[in-house]
């Protein structure tokens, strides 16, 4: 969950334009933010991939009671 620690371990402090892992770092950033703003006891974070390999990185499965409160 800490990209700074990860980059320190693997020596990855170069600018994002020339990195091969930019997409993975962005995905990690989104995941970290989702973890901050969801309730791990009520919500679940999943991914979805079709048989043709189309992919959705983050699918939130939210508790129905909380959905009602948000609407």
C-alpha positions, 0 to 999 in steps of 0.5 A, a space after each residue: 500500500 506504500 509506493 514510496 517504500 516499494 520504490 525505495 526497495 526496487 530503486 524506482 524513483 525515475 519520472 513516470 514517463 519512462 517507467 514500465 510500471 506506471 500503470 501498476 503504480 496508478 492502479 495501486 494509487 486507486 486501490 489505496 484511495 478506495 481502501 481509505 474511503 470504503 468500509 472493509 467490514 461492509 464493502 468488498 473490492 473485486 476485479 472482473 475479467 471476461 473470457 476474452 480477457 476484457 478487464 475491470 480493475 475495481 468493482 465495489 460490492 457494497 452492503 445494501 443498507 449503506 447503499 440506501 443511506 447514500 441514495 
